[in-house]
């Protein structure tokens, strides 16, 4: 796309990062199924390896199909640059990798996907990193948790599994005051419902596996940089402020400015961590994004209808959907997610753990899977699956207690979804 007037979301989701193929005229972005690329000459190769020229070297680093996807998501998020990788968990490590050193910590919300809690509480210890988990509704506690060794603040825009909405502007103000970047996982909301960068986030991460692809076919991740953080304000981030030995002393922050994070993530992150997205997967996600706004509108509409029905059912203790007027997060929708509260939420079943198990085993239309963001409606009992590794206290803090099931509402007829839940609830609570 050429520079010009600001285009609308519906236009960008189809055209951003894409152009007719110069070799064949193909209108859809081709799948560039290749590992390497021919250099024009020795000088061209040297310029690419010195980061003096942008281009393709090897598909572990860049691939035209994957680059088109990264550019499209970057446009939709309003960022300066982006990099795609193999999964949402890979995106989280890619986001932290240039920021952290042994002894450093990240301040993270207690309301996160269970796998993320495990990654931050257990796995990153192997790098010498640590995490402090805080209730992000307690802004004073978030500010108090940040210390001299904190290098990032991490939250989800619409938290998995409960659908809780984070007050991103408030958390961004705290992060800015402390001089550390705010990383927001925008998977559950997508850039259609929420724009974390406009609300103050430094970095946005996605599991592109979910709503962006939308059809449950491929895994992937993406990190988008706002380009607004001053990496040179102090020496907390030597990846950007100090000479990089692997590139003859290049200082990424000085040489690349707003693109420093993106180039570092490609030139060093993908080079050394190898968390590469495959081009066929990128192709599936590019096609999925073309209908993102249409799907998200239907997801949100269906979620509201189903949540309202569940809230009025005597077999249900409570529903966490932020789009309900009874939700404590209802007032945040207009500020954080003005187009809707998403389609992910939980509800508590009377009868507890055993009733939840019977419920998921009795459904016909809902699929019992460890995924979300599909066109199909999905259900999972988080306490026995995605959050199983956590203690019961951690499960409850994350909104995934033993009596709770998570719904990812799809784009089917809502009457059919309600009928399916009705018959399953009858069997589970009889």
C-alpha positions in Angstrom: 0.0 0.0 0.0 1.2 3.5 -0.8 1.1 6.3 1.8 -2.1 8.4 1.6 -5.1 9.3 3.6 -6.0 7.2 6.6 -8.0 4.2 5.6 -10.8 2.6 7.5 -10.5 -0.6 9.4 -12.6 -2.6 6.9 -10.3 -1.5 4.1 -7.1 -2.1 6.0 -8.1 -5.6 7.0 -8.2 -6.5 3.3 -5.5 -4.4 1.7 -2.8 -3.6 4.3 0.4 -5.4 3.6 -0.9 -6.8 0.3 -0.4 -5.9 -3.4 -0.6 -7.8 -6.6 2.4 -10.1 -7.0 4.9 -8.3 -9.2 6.0 -11.5 -10.9 2.6 -13.0 -11.8 0.0 -10.3 -11.1 -1.7 -12.7 -8.6 -4.1 -10.6 -6.5 -4.1 -12.8 -3.4 -0.8 -12.8 -1.4 1.1 -15.9 -2.6 2.5 -18.5 -0.3 6.2 -18.0 -0.8 7.2 -21.5 0.1 11.0 -21.0 0.1 13.8 -21.2 2.6 16.2 -18.8 1.0 16.5 -15.9 -1.5 19.0 -15.1 -4.3 21.2 -12.0 -3.7 21.7 -9.6 -6.6 25.5 -9.7 -5.9 28.0 -9.9 -3.1 27.5 -6.2 -2.1 23.7 -6.7 -1.9 24.2 -9.7 0.4 26.6 -7.8 2.6 24.2 -4.8 2.9 21.4 -7.2 4.0 23.5 -8.9 6.6 24.7 -5.5 7.9 21.1 -4.3 8.2 22.0 -1.5 5.8 19.3 -2.6 3.4 15.9 -4.2 4.0 15.2 -7.5 2.2 15.0 -11.2 2.4 17.9 -13.5 3.4 16.5 -16.6 4.9 12.9 -17.6 5.9 13.8 -18.1 9.6 14.1 -14.3 9.6 11.8 -13.0 6.9 9.4 -14.3 4.3 7.2 -12.2 2.0 4.0 -14.0 3.0 4.8 -13.7 6.7 5.9 -10.1 6.3 2.6 -9.2 4.6 0.8 -10.5 7.6 3.0 -8.6 10.1 2.4 -5.4 8.1 -1.4 -6.0 8.0 -1.7 -6.5 11.8 0.7 -3.6 12.4 -1.6 -1.3 10.4 -4.7 -2.6 12.2 -3.1 -2.0 15.6 -1.7 1.4 14.6 1.9 0.4 15.3 5.3 1.3 13.8 6.4 -2.2 13.1 5.6 -5.9 13.8 7.0 -9.3 13.7 5.2 -12.6 13.4 6.2 -15.9 15.0 5.1 -19.4 15.6 2.5 -19.0 18.4 1.1 -16.7 21.0 3.4 -18.0 23.6 6.3 -17.4 21.3 5.1 -13.8 20.8 5.2 -13.3 24.6 8.8 -14.5 24.8 9.7 -12.4 21.7 8.2 -9.4 23.4 10.2 -9.9 26.7 13.4 -11.1 25.1 15.0 -7.7 24.3 13.8 -6.2 27.5 14.8 -8.7 30.2 18.1 -9.8 31.7 18.9 -12.2 34.6 17.5 -10.7 37.8 14.9 -8.6 36.0 11.1 -9.0 36.6 7.8 -8.4 34.8 4.7 -7.2 36.7 1.8 -9.2 35.4 -1.9 -9.3 36.0 -3.4 -12.2 37.9 -6.1 -12.4 35.3 -4.3 -14.2 32.5 -4.6 -17.3 30.4 -3.4 -20.2 32.5 -0.6 -21.1 30.1 0.6 -17.6 30.4 0.6 -17.7 34.2 2.7 -20.9 33.9 5.0 -19.4 31.4 5.6 -16.3 33.6 5.6 -18.0 37.0 7.7 -21.1 36.0 9.3 -21.2 32.6 10.9 -17.8 32.5 12.8 -18.7 35.7 15.1 -20.7 33.5 16.2 -17.4 31.9 16.8 -15.8 35.3 13.7 -13.7 35.0 10.8 -13.5 37.4 7.2 -12.3 37.5 5.1 -10.5 40.2 1.4 -11.2 39.9 -0.9 -8.3 40.9 -4.7 -7.6 40.7 -4.7 -4.9 38.0 -7.9 -3.5 39.4 -5.8 -2.4 42.3 -3.8 0.4 40.6 -1.9 1.3 43.8 -0.7 -2.4 44.1 0.5 -2.3 40.4 2.5 0.8 41.1 3.9 -0.6 44.3 5.0 -3.8 42.6 7.2 -2.0 40.1 10.8 -1.8 41.3 14.3 -1.0 39.9 14.5 -4.4 38.3 11.1 -4.3 36.6 11.4 -4.2 32.8 7.8 -4.6 31.7 4.2 -4.6 32.8 2.0 -7.3 31.2 -1.8 -7.7 30.9 -4.6 -8.8 28.6 -7.1 -6.3 27.2 -10.0 -8.7 27.5 -8.7 -11.3 30.0 -9.0 -15.0 29.3 -11.0 -16.8 30.6 -13.4 -14.4 32.3 -13.6 -11.7 29.7 -12.6 -9.0 32.3 -11.7 -5.7 30.7 -8.4 -4.1 31.9 -8.3 -0.3 32.4 -5.4 0.1 29.9 -5.1 3.9 30.1 -4.7 3.7 33.9 -2.1 0.9 33.7 -0.3 2.7 30.9 -0.1 5.9 33.1 1.5 3.8 35.9 3.9 2.2 33.4 4.9 5.5 31.9 5.5 7.0 35.3 7.9 4.2 36.1 9.6 4.3 32.7 8.8 0.7 31.7 6.9 -0.5 28.7 3.4 -1.9 28.9 2.7 -5.1 27.0 -0.9 -5.9 26.2 -2.1 -9.2 24.9 -4.9 -8.2 22.6 -5.9 -11.7 21.4 -9.4 -11.9 22.9 -10.4 -8.4 21.8 -8.6 -8.1 18.4 -7.7 -4.6 17.1 -11.3 -4.3 15.9 -12.7 -4.1 19.4 -9.6 -2.6 21.2 -6.7 -0.5 20.2 -4.1 -0.8 23.1 -1.5 1.5 21.4 -4.0 4.4 21.2 -4.7 3.7 24.9 -1.0 3.9 25.9 0.5 0.5 25.4 4.0 0.1 24.2 3.8 -3.4 22.7 0.8 -5.5 21.6 1.0 -9.3 21.4 -1.4 -11.7 19.7 -2.0 -15.3 19.4 -3.0 -15.1 15.7 -4.3 -18.6 16.2 -7.5 -17.2 17.6 -9.8 -14.5 16.2 -7.4 -13.1 13.7 -7.3 -16.4 11.8 -10.8 -17.3 13.0 -11.2 -20.8 11.7 -9.1 -23.0 14.0 -6.6 -24.1 11.3 -3.1 -22.8 12.2 -1.1 -21.5 15.1 0.8 -18.2 15.1 1.8 -15.1 17.1 2.6 -11.5 16.5 4.3 -8.6 18.3 3.5 -5.1 17.3 5.6 -2.2 18.6 4.0 1.3 19.0 7.4 2.9 18.1 6.7 5.5 20.9 8.9 4.2 23.8 12.2 5.9 24.4 14.6 3.0 24.7 17.5 5.4 25.2 16.1 7.3 28.2 18.4 5.2 30.5 20.5 2.0 30.5 17.6 -0.3 31.5 17.3 -1.7 28.0 20.9 -2.4 26.7 19.6 -4.3 23.8 18.6 -0.9 22.3 21.0 1.5 24.1 24.3 -0.4 23.9 26.4 -1.5 21.0 25.4 -4.9 19.6 28.6 -7.0 19.1 26.9 -9.2 16.4 26.4 -6.2 14.2 29.7 -4.4 14.6 28.7 -2.2 17.5 25.4 -1.0 16.0 23.2 0.7 18.6 19.7 -0.3 17.6 18.0 2.6 19.4 20.2 5.2 17.7 20.3 3.7 14.3 16.7 2.5 13.9 14.6 4.9 16.1 10.9 3.8 16.1 11.8 0.6 14.3 14.5 -0.5 16.8 12.3 -3.1 18.6 11.0 -4.6 15.3 14.5 -4.9 13.7 16.0 -6.3 16.9 13.2 -8.9 17.1 13.9 -10.0 13.6 17.7 -9.7 13.4 18.4 -11.2 16.8 15.1 -12.6 18.2 14.1 -14.7 15.3 17.7 -15.4 14.3 18.6 -16.9 17.7 15.3 -18.1 19.1 14.0 -19.5 15.8 10.3 -19.1 16.6 9.4 -18.7 12.9 5.9 -18.6 11.5 5.5 -20.8 8.4 4.3 -19.0 5.2 1.3 -21.3 4.7 0.1 -20.5 8.2 0.5 -16.8 7.5 -1.6 -17.2 4.3 -4.5 -18.7 6.3 -4.4 -15.9 8.8 -4.2 -13.2 6.0 -7.4 -14.7 4.6 -9.0 -14.9 8.0 -8.3 -11.2 8.8 -10.2 -10.1 5.6 -13.5 -10.8 7.4 -12.4 -9.9 10.9 -14.8 -7.0 11.5 -17.8 -8.9 10.1 -17.0 -11.9 12.4 -16.4 -9.8 15.5 -19.7 -8.0 15.1 -21.5 -11.3 15.1 -19.4 -12.8 17.9 -20.2 -9.8 20.1 -23.9 -9.9 19.2 -24.2 -13.6 19.9 -22.2 -13.4 23.2 -24.5 -10.7 24.5 -27.6 -12.8 23.7 -26.2 -16.0 25.2 -24.9 -14.2 28.3 -28.2 -12.5 29.1 -30.0 -15.9 28.8 -27.5 -17.6 31.1 -27.7 -14.7 33.7 -31.4 -15.3 34.0 -31.1 -19.1 34.4 -31.6 -20.6 37.9 -29.0 -23.3 37.2 -26.3 -20.7 36.8 -24.7 -18.9 39.8 -23.1 -16.1 37.8 -21.9 -14.9 34.4 -18.8 -12.8 33.9 -19.5 -11.3 30.6 -18.5 -7.6 30.7 -21.3 -6.7 28.3 -23.9 -7.3 30.9 -25.1 -4.2 32.8 -24.5 -6.2 36.0 -20.8 -6.6 35.3 -18.4 -4.4 37.3 -16.5 -3.9 34.0 -19.5 -2.7 32.1 -18.5 1.0 32.4 -15.1 0.2 30.9 -16.4 -1.0 27.6 -16.9 2.5 26.1 -13.3 3.5 27.0 -11.4 0.3 26.3 -13.6 -1.7 23.9 -16.1 0.7 22.4 -17.3 -1.8 19.7 -18.2 -4.5 22.2 -16.9 -6.6 25.1 -15.8 -9.6 23.0 -17.2 -13.1 22.9 -15.2 -14.8 25.7 -16.6 -15.2 29.2 -17.3 -17.7 31.9 -20.2 -18.9 33.9 -20.5 -20.8 37.2 -22.6 -23.9 37.2 -24.6 -24.9 40.3 -23.3 -28.3 41.3 -19.6 -27.3 41.1 -16.8 -29.3 39.4 -18.9 -32.5 38.7 -21.7 -30.5 37.1 -19.2 -28.7 34.9 -17.8 -32.0 33.7 -21.3 -33.3 32.9 -22.1 -30.1 31.1 -19.2 -30.2 28.7 -19.8 -33.9 28.0 -23.5 -33.2 27.2 -23.2 -30.5 24.6 -23.8 -31.1 20.8 -23.1 -27.8 19.0 -20.4 -26.5 21.4 -17.0 -28.1 20.8 -15.0 -29.1 23.9 -11.6 -27.9 22.8 -8.5 -26.0 24.2 -8.9 -23.0 21.9 -10.9 -19.8 21.5 -11.8 -17.3 18.8 -13.1 -19.8 16.3 -16.2 -19.3 14.1 -17.6 -22.3 16.0 -18.8 -22.0 19.6 -16.3 -23.6 22.0 -16.4 -24.6 25.7 -13.8 -25.8 28.2 -13.6 -26.5 31.9 -10.5 -24.5 32.6 -9.8 -25.9 36.1 -9.3 -29.4 34.7 -7.5 -28.4 31.5 -5.9 -25.0 30.6 -5.5 -23.9 34.2 -4.9 -27.4 35.7 -1.3 -26.7 36.6 -2.3 -23.8 38.9 -3.3 -24.1 42.5 -7.0 -23.6 43.3 -6.3 -20.1 44.7 -4.5 -19.2 41.4 -7.4 -20.7 39.4 -9.9 -18.6 41.3 -7.7 -15.5 41.0 -7.6 -16.0 37.3 -11.3 -16.5 37.1 -11.1 -20.2 36.4 -12.4 -21.8 39.6 -13.6 -25.4 39.8 -17.2 -24.5 39.3 -16.6 -22.4 36.2 -16.7 -23.2 32.5 -15.4 -20.9 29.7 -17.4 -20.1 26.6 -16.0 -18.8 23.3 -19.2 -17.8 21.5 -19.1 -18.4 17.7 -21.2 -17.0 14.8 -23.9 -19.7 14.7 -27.6 -18.9 15.2 -27.9 -17.9 18.9 -31.2 -19.7 19.3 -29.4 -23.0 18.6 -26.6 -22.2 21.0 -29.1 -21.4 23.8 -31.0 -24.6 23.1 -27.8 -26.6 23.3 -26.8 -25.1 26.6 -30.3 -25.6 27.9 -30.4 -29.3 27.3 -26.8 -29.7 28.7 -27.6 -27.8 31.8 -30.6 -29.9 32.4 -28.4 -33.1 32.3 -25.6 -31.5 34.4 -27.8 -30.2 37.2 -30.5 -32.9 37.4 
